[in-house]
Amino acid sequence: KVLDIGCAKGHLTRFFKDNNCSITAVELIPEFAAEAKKYCEKIIVGNIENEETILKIKDRYDVIVLGDIIEHLFDPWKLLTKLKNFLEDDGYMVLSMPNIAHWSVRWNLFKGIFEYHDKGILDRTHLRFFTLKTAKRLIKQASLTYDYFGFKYDVPFLRRRPFRYLKLNNPRIAHAITKLWPGLFAFQFIFRLKKTK
């Protein structure tokens, strides 16, 4: 059983359905919810930070997914604390978020540039920003712990000469470099969370 928070048009929701999951989804935008509905057993239209939306979630779930949602919230600390009450004892949350300390943001700050965009790390709808350190603090403050940490990476210098000609621009090398310095080269963090025992 999966609770998909902020399912948008149902891209992940469809994947869950294709893998025989039973899905409840929450989506703020009614038009998006209408598209995602075909992949869900139940869809809740509303703001996940509103109490009336939370009250519509009745079950307990094996997995709760927050895919790039937490950065759009006023109080992600409060929401994580509430959502863990909907987890089965052996259930887990999957939490992903952009890394505000990614090299591209740092480079632009060095040049005196901090501009919002239509998508990406500095999406204009983001209300909260997290580094690896503050993401881990958020998890701890919600009385959760993580047993998996992953990332999406971007190591720009591997695309340049001489690395390109030496055939060093490959995913394994980029992954290894990002694993050494995730706070610099990861543009998205991914955690699997469990309730603290």
Secondary structure, 3 states (H helix, E strand, C coil): CEEEECCCCCHHHHHHHHCCCCEEEEECCHHHHHHHHHHCCEEEECCCCCHHHHCCCCCCEEEEEEECCHHHCCCHHHHHHHHHHHEEEEEEEEEEEEECCCHHHHHHHHCCCCCCECCCCCECCCCCCECHHHHHHHHHHCCEEEEEEEEEECCHHHHCCCCCCCCCCCHHHHHHHHHHCHHHHEEEEEEEEEECC
